Amino acid sequence: MSELTTHTIEQPKSKSAGVGLLVGAIGVVYGDIGTSPLYTLKEVFAGHYGVGVNHDGVLGVLSLIFWSLLWVVSIKYVLFILRADNEGEGGVMALTALARRAAAGYPTLSKVLVLLGLFGAALFYGDSMITPAISVLSAVEGLELAFDGIEQWVVPISVVVLVGLFLIQKHGTERIGIFFGPIMVLWFVVLGGLGIHGIAQRPEVLQAVNPIWAVGFFSAHPGIGVAILGAVVLALTGAEALYADMGHFGRKPIARAWFMLVLPGLLLNYFGQGALILGNPDAVRNPFYLLAPSWALLPLVALSTLATIIASQAVISGAFSLTRQAIQLGYVPRMFIQHTSSKEEGQIYIGTVNWALMVGVVLLVIGFESSTALAAAYGVAVTGTMLITTILSSAVVLLLWKTPRWIAIPMLIGFLLVDSLYFAANAPKILQGGAFPVIAGILLFILMTTWKRGRKIMVERLDESALPLPLFIASIRSEPPYRAQGTAVFLTARSDAVPHALLHNLLHNQVLHERVVLLTVISHDSPRIAIDRRIEIESFGDGFFRVNLHFGFMEEADVPAALSRCHHPDLDFSPMGTTYFLSRETVVPTKRMGMARWREGLFAFMLKNANSNLKYFKLPYNRVIELGTQVEM
């Protein structure tokens, strides 16, 4: 009879919602949506949309922006989606894990939801490249109003600014938030102040809070009514980032910052720009900068450039969180993750993601050259991710939370209707430069699904030649080999079969350690694992043990640290008495049923370049032995 014991470790510290987190959230989370006034109205009234620069057109567009911010950001994201957290963590991958759990009794639905979530995550990476490019370009373009002939320097200046932004990422969102937070507080105060100045000139612009103006706009422009939403959506960019960044600061600081400062500053500025356009239709060429007095133009350009640098931070830190979740859920190869805060576990830095995003952003700036050209590509990834988020949250609300249908269904239909309209309005942009985020999303989707499928097939192939553990132990009892002192830990995906590394070691070295531990690290859909579920130990006798370590998808899989807290009377995990054995698989593509040959080759390349288990599980370099295994796919 096997003996099962459970051991515990300390729980992670809870998040605080103090002033520091509030200011940090403003600095990191709201930079993206906070800089939307730089380009939204300029793009809306661009000539190719055909919106008349007149009283009804201006009020109609402002009404659309006003109610979109209230419905999509305030109600959907801040009041609803932020509550769909996976134990404090947000983002499309965390929501996918929740949706998969909700649809556990419906296999087909669960598979569809997971695929949708993966594609939503892939689109978010595309957004993470476009946002920094369009934000910084739009800010630097303000110099064109102050200096003649500077147009040719806009792209080089933007590239330098963006490269500098990615270089400071390794310092972490905590330090960045401390530095950026006060600047963004000033930014939203300036937004509100400029808006009040403009509204004072034409107070009638406040009539746009009446939704009748939005309805009237659609009635008066039946041909472009939906198409104009492709430009209005620029006011909503960053909503998905605030959900993805929830793990960095928590729900309450993010929600409080929105209603206390961010939303008022945005609305006042949009209405101020609208008032300026009513008084001077020529101001549509750049209403944000022309709203400021001439003496304030250069200081405003400088502040805008800082703000757009910070805007990029929202999606970059969101991409870090999303990547770690994807790694733990098994959809992305393991990468080195650096924790940048001793207080907030969600604040991390992933160098591979950082440099990949930097290359993509720089290429976008050089390729599109202006914020207007990038605006044509912007919106497809944003609205696609928004729509997928709503679909996933619908499964969570109806199947996991079991919210009464008479409450949930009308609300979800409203979210889906608005998101579908925005996505439909942006779909034509795919042919106008918007293909970039879609292509990037498709490529990343292929990579993630290939990695997940490839890992599953590889485990199945290894299982075909695996020796059942009871049979192996019985053979050891009948013909016992020499037993060396110490503990041998063999990492294995399956705990009921003998790891290949163990068989190879016994075959070549003709020796077993006195204590043999078959260790399986299990990742869960939950961000963190309860203290009573962390470690499971099962003894088989003759010095053989099975140990399962359970980690959430937001936890660091530090194996030596977890084992050091295990106090089993027959086990000793002292650092100098423990040796870790790893199996390094080499994939050989074949014609066997599994994946297409090109996908097998892709998986083999990804496996070869993935971060090793040695680094990922934080194993001591001088206590690890790796043994190679070939796997025919």
LUMTIZA-907723 format. One record per residue (C-alpha): residue in three letters; x, y negated, z. Coordinates in steps of 0.5 Angstrom, whole numbers, padded with zeros to 4 digits. Layout:
 resn    px    py    pz
  ALA     X     Y     Z
...
***
This chain:
 resn    px    py    pz
  MET  0000  0000  0000
  SER  0003 -0007 -0002
  GLU  0003 -0012  0003
  LEU  0001 -0019  0001
  THR  0003 -0025  0005
  THR  0001 -0033  0004
  HIS  0006 -0039  0005
  THR  0005 -0046  0005
  ILE  0009 -0052  0004
  GLU  0007 -0060  0005
  GLN  0002 -0063  0001
  PRO  0004 -0069 -0003
  LYS  0003 -0076  0000
  SER -0004 -0080 -0002
  LYS -0004 -0086 -0006
  SER -0005 -0093 -0003
  ALA -0009 -0098 -0006
  GLY -0006 -0104 -0003
  VAL -0004 -0111 -0006
  GLY  0003 -0108 -0009
  LEU -0001 -0103 -0013
  LEU -0006 -0108 -0015
  VAL -0001 -0113 -0018
  GLY  0003 -0107 -0021
  ALA -0003 -0104 -0024
  ILE -0004 -0111 -0028
  GLY  0003 -0111 -0030
  VAL  0003 -0104 -0033
  VAL -0004 -0102 -0034
  TYR -0008 -0108 -0037
  GLY -0002 -0111 -0042
  ASP -0005 -0107 -0048
  ILE -0012 -0110 -0047
  GLY -0010 -0116 -0044
  THR -0006 -0119 -0051
  SER -0012 -0117 -0055
  PRO -0014 -0124 -0056
  LEU -0007 -0126 -0060
  TYR -0010 -0122 -0066
  THR -0017 -0120 -0065
  LEU -0021 -0127 -0068
  LYS -0016 -0128 -0073
  GLU -0017 -0121 -0076
  VAL -0025 -0122 -0075
  PHE -0025 -0128 -0079
  ALA -0020 -0126 -0084
  GLY -0022 -0127 -0091
  HIS -0023 -0120 -0093
  TYR -0029 -0118 -0088
  GLY -0033 -0124 -0091
  VAL -0036 -0127 -0084
  GLY -0038 -0134 -0085
  VAL -0034 -0139 -0081
  ASN -0041 -0142 -0078
  HIS -0045 -0143 -0072
  ASP -0049 -0136 -0073
  GLY -0042 -0132 -0075
  VAL -0038 -0134 -0069
  LEU -0044 -0133 -0064
  GLY -0045 -0127 -0067
  VAL -0038 -0124 -0067
  LEU -0037 -0127 -0060
  SER -0043 -0123 -0057
  LEU -0041 -0117 -0060
  ILE -0034 -0117 -0057
  PHE -0038 -0119 -0050
  TRP -0042 -0113 -0050
  SER -0037 -0109 -0053
  LEU -0032 -0110 -0047
  LEU -0038 -0109 -0042
  TRP -0041 -0103 -0045
  VAL -0034 -0099 -0047
  VAL -0029 -0102 -0042
  SER -0033 -0104 -0036
  ILE -0039 -0099 -0036
  LYS -0036 -0093 -0040
  TYR -0028 -0093 -0038
  VAL -0028 -0097 -0031
  LEU -0034 -0094 -0028
  PHE -0035 -0088 -0031
  ILE -0029 -0085 -0034
  LEU -0025 -0086 -0029
  ARG -0029 -0082 -0024
  ALA -0028 -0076 -0029
  ASP -0021 -0075 -0026
  ASN -0017 -0069 -0025
  GLU -0015 -0070 -0017
  GLY -0013 -0077 -0018
  GLU -0010 -0076 -0025
  GLY -0013 -0079 -0032
  GLY -0012 -0078 -0039
  VAL -0014 -0074 -0045
  MET -0010 -0068 -0043
  ALA -0013 -0068 -0035
  LEU -0020 -0069 -0038
  THR -0019 -0063 -0043
  ALA -0017 -0059 -0037
  LEU -0023 -0061 -0033
  ALA -0027 -0059 -0040
  ARG -0024 -0053 -0040
  ARG -0026 -0051 -0033
  ALA -0033 -0053 -0034
  ALA -0034 -0049 -0041
  ALA -0031 -0043 -0038
  GLY -0037 -0039 -0039
  TYR -0038 -0041 -0046
  PRO -0031 -0038 -0050
  THR -0033 -0041 -0056
  LEU -0035 -0048 -0053
  SER -0028 -0048 -0049
  LYS -0024 -0047 -0055
  VAL -0027 -0052 -0059
  LEU -0026 -0057 -0053
  VAL -0019 -0055 -0052
  LEU -0018 -0057 -0060
  LEU -0021 -0063 -0059
  GLY -0017 -0065 -0053
  LEU -0011 -0063 -0056
  PHE -0012 -0068 -0063
  GLY -0014 -0073 -0058
  ALA -0008 -0073 -0055
  ALA -0004 -0073 -0061
  LEU -0008 -0079 -0063
  PHE -0006 -0083 -0057
  TYR  0001 -0082 -0059
  GLY  0000 -0085 -0065
  ASP -0003 -0091 -0062
  SER  0003 -0091 -0057
  MET  0007 -0093 -0063
  ILE  0002 -0098 -0066
  THR  0001 -0102 -0060
  PRO  0008 -0104 -0059
  ALA  0009 -0106 -0066
  ILE  0002 -0110 -0067
  SER  0003 -0114 -0060
  VAL  0010 -0116 -0061
  LEU  0009 -0118 -0068
  SER  0003 -0122 -0066
  ALA  0007 -0126 -0061
  VAL  0013 -0127 -0065
  GLU  0009 -0130 -0071
  GLY  0007 -0136 -0066
  LEU  0014 -0139 -0068
  GLU  0011 -0140 -0075
  LEU  0007 -0145 -0072
  ALA  0013 -0149 -0069
  PHE  0018 -0148 -0074
  ASP  0018 -0148 -0081
  GLY  0022 -0143 -0085
  ILE  0022 -0138 -0079
  GLU  0018 -0133 -0083
  GLN  0024 -0128 -0085
  TRP  0026 -0128 -0078
  VAL  0020 -0125 -0075
  VAL  0021 -0118 -0076
  PRO  0028 -0118 -0074
  ILE  0026 -0122 -0067
  SER  0021 -0117 -0066
  VAL  0025 -0111 -0067
  VAL  0030 -0113 -0062
  VAL  0025 -0115 -0057
  LEU  0022 -0108 -0058
  VAL  0029 -0104 -0057
  GLY  0030 -0108 -0051
  LEU  0023 -0106 -0048
  PHE  0025 -0098 -0049
  LEU  0032 -0099 -0046
  ILE  0029 -0101 -0039
  GLN  0024 -0095 -0039
  LYS  0029 -0091 -0035
  HIS  0028 -0096 -0029
  GLY  0021 -0093 -0028
  THR  0014 -0096 -0028
  GLU  0015 -0098 -0020
  ARG  0020 -0103 -0022
  ILE  0017 -0105 -0028
  GLY  0011 -0106 -0025
  ILE  0014 -0111 -0019
  PHE  0017 -0115 -0025
  PHE  0011 -0115 -0030
  GLY  0006 -0116 -0025
  PRO  0006 -0123 -0023
  ILE  0008 -0125 -0030
  MET  0001 -0121 -0033
  VAL -0003 -0125 -0027
  LEU  0000 -0131 -0030
  TRP -0002 -0129 -0037
  PHE -0009 -0128 -0035
  VAL -0010 -0134 -0031
  VAL -0007 -0138 -0037
  LEU -0012 -0134 -0042
  GLY -0018 -0136 -0037
  GLY -0015 -0144 -0037
  LEU -0014 -0144 -0044
  GLY -0021 -0141 -0045
  ILE -0024 -0146 -0040
  HIS -0021 -0152 -0044
  GLY -0024 -0150 -0050
  ILE -0031 -0148 -0048
  ALA -0031 -0155 -0045
  GLN -0031 -0158 -0052
  ARG -0037 -0154 -0054
  PRO -0041 -0151 -0049
  GLU -0046 -0148 -0053
  VAL -0041 -0142 -0055
  LEU -0044 -0139 -0048
  GLN -0050 -0138 -0052
  ALA -0047 -0131 -0054
  VAL -0048 -0128 -0048
  ASN -0055 -0127 -0051
  PRO -0055 -0120 -0054
  ILE -0060 -0123 -0059
  TRP -0054 -0126 -0063
  ALA -0050 -0119 -0064
  VAL -0057 -0116 -0067
  GLY -0058 -0122 -0071
  PHE -0051 -0122 -0074
  PHE -0052 -0115 -0076
  SER -0059 -0117 -0079
  ALA -0056 -0123 -0083
  HIS -0050 -0119 -0085
  PRO -0053 -0112 -0087
  GLY -0047 -0110 -0092
  ILE -0041 -0112 -0087
  GLY -0045 -0111 -0080
  VAL -0042 -0104 -0079
  ALA -0035 -0106 -0082
  ILE -0034 -0112 -0078
  LEU -0033 -0107 -0072
  GLY -0027 -0105 -0075
  ALA -0024 -0111 -0073
  VAL -0028 -0112 -0066
  VAL -0025 -0106 -0064
  LEU -0018 -0110 -0063
  ALA -0021 -0113 -0057
  LEU -0022 -0106 -0054
  THR -0015 -0103 -0055
  GLY -0012 -0101 -0049
  ALA -0018 -0098 -0045
  GLU -0016 -0091 -0046
  ALA -0009 -0093 -0044
  LEU -0012 -0095 -0037
  TYR -0015 -0088 -0036
  ALA -0008 -0085 -0038
  ASP -0005 -0089 -0033
  MET -0009 -0087 -0027
  GLY -0004 -0083 -0024
  HIS  0001 -0088 -0024
  PHE -0004 -0093 -0019
  GLY -0010 -0090 -0017
  ARG -0017 -0091 -0019
  LYS -0019 -0097 -0014
  PRO -0013 -0102 -0016
  ILE -0015 -0101 -0023
  ALA -0022 -0102 -0023
  ARG -0021 -0108 -0018
  ALA -0016 -0111 -0022
  TRP -0021 -0111 -0028
  PHE -0027 -0114 -0025
  MET -0023 -0119 -0021
  LEU -0018 -0122 -0026
  VAL -0017 -0118 -0033
  LEU -0025 -0119 -0035
  PRO -0026 -0126 -0033
  GLY -0019 -0128 -0037
  LEU -0021 -0124 -0043
  LEU -0028 -0127 -0044
  LEU -0026 -0134 -0042
  ASN -0021 -0134 -0047
  TYR -0025 -0131 -0053
  PHE -0031 -0136 -0052
  GLY -0025 -0141 -0052
  GLN -0023 -0139 -0058
  GLY -0030 -0139 -0061
  ALA -0031 -0146 -0059
  LEU -0025 -0148 -0062
  ILE -0027 -0145 -0069
  LEU -0034 -0148 -0068
  GLY -0031 -0155 -0068
  ASN -0025 -0154 -0073
  PRO -0026 -0148 -0078
  ASP -0019 -0148 -0080
  ALA -0017 -0146 -0074
  VAL -0018 -0139 -0076
  ARG -0011 -0138 -0078
  ASN -0009 -0137 -0071
  PRO -0014 -0139 -0066
  PHE -0010 -0137 -0060
  TYR -0004 -0141 -0061
  LEU -0008 -0147 -0064
  LEU -0013 -0147 -0057
  ALA -0007 -0149 -0053
  PRO -0004 -0157 -0053
  SER  0002 -0158 -0058
  TRP  0006 -0159 -0052
  ALA  0005 -0152 -0049
  LEU  0006 -0148 -0056
  LEU  0013 -0146 -0055
  PRO  0012 -0144 -0047
  LEU  0006 -0140 -0049
  VAL  0010 -0136 -0055
  ALA  0015 -0135 -0050
  LEU  0009 -0132 -0045
  SER  0006 -0129 -0050
  THR  0012 -0125 -0052
  LEU  0013 -0123 -0045
  ALA  0006 -0121 -0045
  THR  0006 -0116 -0051
  ILE  0013 -0113 -0048
  ILE  0008 -0111 -0042
  ALA  0003 -0109 -0047
  SER  0007 -0104 -0050
  GLN  0008 -0101 -0043
  ALA  0001 -0099 -0042
  VAL  0001 -0094 -0047
  ILE  0009 -0092 -0046
  SER  0008 -0090 -0039
  GLY  0001 -0087 -0041
  ALA  0005 -0083 -0046
  PHE  0010 -0080 -0041
  SER  0004 -0078 -0036
  LEU  0000 -0075 -0042
  THR  0007 -0071 -0044
  ARG  0008 -0068 -0037
  GLN  0001 -0066 -0037
  ALA  0002 -0062 -0044
  ILE  0008 -0059 -0042
  GLN  0005 -0056 -0035
  LEU -0001 -0054 -0039
  GLY  0003 -0050 -0044
  TYR  0002 -0054 -0051
  VAL  0009 -0058 -0051
  PRO  0016 -0055 -0050
  ARG  0019 -0057 -0043
  MET  0023 -0063 -0043
  PHE  0027 -0066 -0037
  ILE  0023 -0071 -0033
  GLN  0026 -0076 -0029
  HIS  0022 -0079 -0023
  THR  0022 -0086 -0022
  SER  0019 -0087 -0015
  SER  0019 -0084 -0008
  LYS  0012 -0086 -0007
  GLU  0008 -0085 -0013
  GLU  0009 -0078 -0016
  GLY  0006 -0080 -0022
  GLN  0011 -0085 -0024
  ILE  0016 -0081 -0029
  TYR  0020 -0082 -0035
  ILE  0022 -0078 -0041
  GLY  0027 -0080 -0045
  THR  0026 -0075 -0051
  VAL  0019 -0079 -0051
  ASN  0022 -0086 -0050
  TRP  0027 -0085 -0056
  ALA  0022 -0082 -0061
  LEU  0017 -0087 -0059
  MET  0022 -0093 -0060
  VAL  0024 -0090 -0067
  GLY  0017 -0090 -0069
  VAL  0015 -0097 -0067
  VAL  0021 -0100 -0070
  LEU  0020 -0096 -0077
  LEU  0012 -0099 -0076
  VAL  0015 -0106 -0075
  ILE  0020 -0106 -0081
  GLY  0015 -0102 -0086
  PHE  0008 -0107 -0084
  GLU  0012 -0113 -0083
  SER  0006 -0117 -0080
  SER  0001 -0116 -0075
  THR -0005 -0117 -0080
  ALA -0002 -0111 -0084
  LEU -0002 -0107 -0078
  ALA -0009 -0109 -0076
  ALA -0011 -0105 -0082
  ALA -0008 -0099 -0079
  TYR -0010 -0100 -0072
  GLY -0017 -0098 -0069
  VAL -0017 -0091 -0073
  ALA -0013 -0087 -0067
  VAL -0016 -0092 -0062
  THR -0023 -0090 -0064
  GLY -0022 -0083 -0065
  THR -0019 -0082 -0058
  MET -0025 -0086 -0055
  LEU -0030 -0081 -0059
  ILE -0026 -0075 -0056
  THR -0026 -0077 -0049
  THR -0033 -0078 -0049
  ILE -0035 -0071 -0052
  LEU -0030 -0068 -0047
  SER -0033 -0072 -0041
  SER -0040 -0070 -0043
  ALA -0038 -0063 -0042
  VAL -0035 -0065 -0035
  VAL -0042 -0068 -0033
  LEU -0047 -0063 -0036
  LEU -0043 -0057 -0034
  LEU -0038 -0058 -0028
  TRP -0042 -0064 -0024
  LYS -0049 -0061 -0026
  THR -0051 -0068 -0026
  PRO -0059 -0069 -0027
  ARG -0060 -0069 -0035
  TRP -0065 -0074 -0035
  ILE -0059 -0079 -0032
  ALA -0054 -0076 -0036
  ILE -0056 -0075 -0043
  PRO -0059 -0082 -0044
  MET -0052 -0085 -0042
  LEU -0048 -0080 -0046
  ILE -0052 -0081 -0052
  GLY -0051 -0089 -0051
  PHE -0043 -0088 -0051
  LEU -0043 -0083 -0057
  LEU -0047 -0088 -0061
  VAL -0043 -0094 -0060
  ASP -0036 -0090 -0060
  SER -0039 -0086 -0067
  LEU -0040 -0093 -0070
  TYR -0034 -0096 -0068
  PHE -0030 -0090 -0071
  ALA -0034 -0090 -0077
  ALA -0033 -0097 -0078
  ASN -0025 -0096 -0078
  ALA -0025 -0089 -0082
  PRO -0024 -0093 -0089
  LYS -0018 -0096 -0086
  ILE -0015 -0089 -0087
  LEU -0014 -0091 -0094
  GLN -0011 -0098 -0092
  GLY -0005 -0096 -0088
  GLY -0009 -0093 -0082
  ALA -0007 -0086 -0085
  PHE  0000 -0087 -0081
  PRO -0004 -0085 -0074
  VAL -0008 -0080 -0077
  ILE -0002 -0076 -0080
  ALA  0002 -0077 -0074
  GLY -0004 -0074 -0070
  ILE -0004 -0068 -0075
  LEU  0003 -0067 -0075
  LEU  0003 -0067 -0067
  PHE -0003 -0063 -0067
  ILE  0000 -0057 -0071
  LEU  0006 -0058 -0066
  MET  0002 -0057 -0060
  THR -0002 -0051 -0063
  THR  0004 -0048 -0066
  TRP  0008 -0048 -0059
  LYS  0002 -0045 -0055
  ARG  0000 -0040 -0060
  GLY  0007 -0038 -0061
  ARG  0009 -0037 -0054
  LYS  0002 -0033 -0053
  ILE  0005 -0028 -0059
  MET  0012 -0028 -0056
  VAL  0009 -0025 -0049
  GLU  0005 -0020 -0053
  ARG  0011 -0018 -0057
  LEU  0015 -0017 -0051
  ASP  0009 -0013 -0047
  GLU  0010 -0008 -0053
  SER  0016 -0006 -0050
  ALA  0015 -0007 -0043
  LEU  0016 -0002 -0038
  PRO  0011 -0001 -0032
  LEU  0013 -0004 -0026
  PRO  0011  0002 -0022
  LEU  0014  0007 -0026
  PHE  0021  0003 -0026
  ILE  0021  0003 -0018
  ALA  0019  0011 -0018
  SER  0025  0012 -0023
  ILE  0030  0008 -0018
  ARG  0028  0012 -0012
  SER  0029  0019 -0016
  GLU  0036  0016 -0018
  PRO  0038  0010 -0014
  PRO  0044  0006 -0017
  TYR  0049  0002 -0013
  ARG  0045 -0004 -0009
  ALA  0050 -0010 -0009
  GLN  0049 -0015 -0003
  GLY  0044 -0021 -0004
  THR  0038 -0023 -0007
  ALA  0036 -0023 -0015
  VAL  0031 -0027 -0018
  PHE  0028 -0025 -0024
  LEU  0024 -0030 -0028
  THR  0018 -0027 -0032
  ALA  0011 -0029 -0035
  ARG  0008 -0022 -0033
  SER  0009 -0020 -0026
  ASP  0006 -0012 -0027
  ALA  0012 -0011 -0032
  VAL  0019 -0010 -0031
  PRO  0023 -0016 -0034
  HIS  0028 -0015 -0040
  ALA  0033 -0019 -0036
  LEU  0033 -0014 -0031
  LEU  0033 -0008 -0035
  HIS  0039 -0011 -0039
  ASN  0043 -0012 -0033
  LEU  0042 -0005 -0030
  LEU  0044 -0002 -0037
  HIS  0050 -0006 -0038
  ASN  0052 -0007 -0030
  GLN  0050 -0001 -0027
  VAL  0048 -0004 -0021
  LEU  0042 -0007 -0017
  HIS  0041 -0012 -0012
  GLU  0039 -0010 -0005
  ARG  0033 -0015 -0006
  VAL  0030 -0016 -0013
  VAL  0025 -0021 -0014
  LEU  0020 -0021 -0020
  LEU  0018 -0029 -0020
  THR  0012 -0032 -0024
  VAL  0011 -0039 -0024
  ILE  0004 -0040 -0025
  SER  0001 -0047 -0028
  HIS -0006 -0049 -0026
  ASP -0011 -0054 -0029
  SER -0011 -0058 -0023
  PRO -0006 -0063 -0022
  ARG -0004 -0060 -0015
  ILE -0004 -0054 -0011
  ALA -0007 -0053 -0004
  ILE -0002 -0052  0001
  ASP -0005 -0045  0002
  ARG -0005 -0043 -0005
  ARG  0003 -0045 -0006
  ILE  0007 -0038 -0005
  GLU  0004 -0031 -0006
  ILE  0009 -0025 -0004
  GLU  0008 -0018 -0005
  SER  0012 -0012 -0003
  PHE  0013 -0006 -0006
  GLY  0018 -0003 -0002
  ASP  0025 -0001 -0004
  GLY  0027 -0008 -0004
  PHE  0022 -0010 -0009
  PHE  0018 -0016 -0009
  ARG  0013 -0020 -0013
  VAL  0013 -0027 -0012
  ASN  0008 -0032 -0015
  LEU  0009 -0039 -0015
  HIS  0003 -0044 -0016
  PHE  0004 -0051 -0019
  GLY -0001 -0056 -0021
  PHE  0000 -0060 -0028
  MET  0003 -0066 -0025
  GLU  0008 -0062 -0020
  GLU  0015 -0061 -0021
  ALA  0017 -0054 -0021
  ASP  0023 -0054 -0017
  VAL  0023 -0046 -0015
  PRO  0029 -0046 -0011
  ALA  0026 -0052 -0006
  ALA  0019 -0048 -0006
  LEU  0023 -0041 -0004
  SER  0027 -0044  0001
  ARG  0020 -0046  0005
  CYS  0019 -0038  0004
  HIS  0019 -0035  0011
  HIS  0018 -0027  0010
  PRO  0022 -0023  0015
  ASP  0025 -0018  0009
  LEU  0027 -0024  0004
  ASP  0033 -0028  0004
  PHE  0033 -0034 -0001
  SER  0040 -0037  0002
  PRO  0043 -0041 -0004
  MET  0050 -0037 -0004
  GLY  0046 -0031 -0003
  THR  0041 -0032 -0009
  THR  0042 -0030 -0016
  TYR  0037 -0032 -0022
  PHE  0037 -0028 -0028
  LEU  0034 -0031 -0034
  SER  0032 -0028 -0041
  ARG  0033 -0033 -0047
  GLU  0029 -0031 -0053
  THR  0031 -0031 -0060
  VAL  0025 -0031 -0065
  VAL  0026 -0027 -0071
  PRO  0020 -0029 -0076
  THR  0017 -0023 -0080
  LYS  0011 -0021 -0084
  ARG  0008 -0018 -0078
  MET  0001 -0021 -0076
  GLY  0001 -0027 -0072
  MET  0002 -0034 -0075
  ALA  0004 -0036 -0082
  ARG  0011 -0035 -0084
  TRP  0012 -0043 -0084
  ARG  0009 -0043 -0077
  GLU  0014 -0038 -0074
  GLY  0020 -0041 -0077
  LEU  0017 -0048 -0074
  PHE  0016 -0044 -0067
  ALA  0023 -0041 -0067
  PHE  0026 -0048 -0068
  MET  0022 -0051 -0063
  LEU  0024 -0045 -0058
  LYS  0031 -0046 -0060
  ASN  0031 -0054 -0058
  ALA  0027 -0053 -0052
  ASN  0029 -0055 -0045
  SER  0032 -0049 -0042
  ASN  0029 -0046 -0036
  LEU  0035 -0047 -0032
  LYS  0034 -0055 -0032
  TYR  0026 -0054 -0032
  PHE  0026 -0050 -0026
  LYS  0032 -0054 -0022
  LEU  0036 -0048 -0022
  PRO  0043 -0048 -0019
  TYR  0048 -0048 -0025
  ASN  0053 -0044 -0021
  ARG  0048 -0038 -0019
  VAL  0044 -0037 -0026
  ILE  0046 -0031 -0031
  GLU  0042 -0031 -0038
  LEU  0041 -0025 -0042
  GLY  0039 -0026 -0049
  THR  0033 -0022 -0052
  GLN  0031 -0022 -0060
  VAL  0023 -0022 -0061
  GLU  0020 -0020 -0068
  MET  0014 -0025 -0069
***
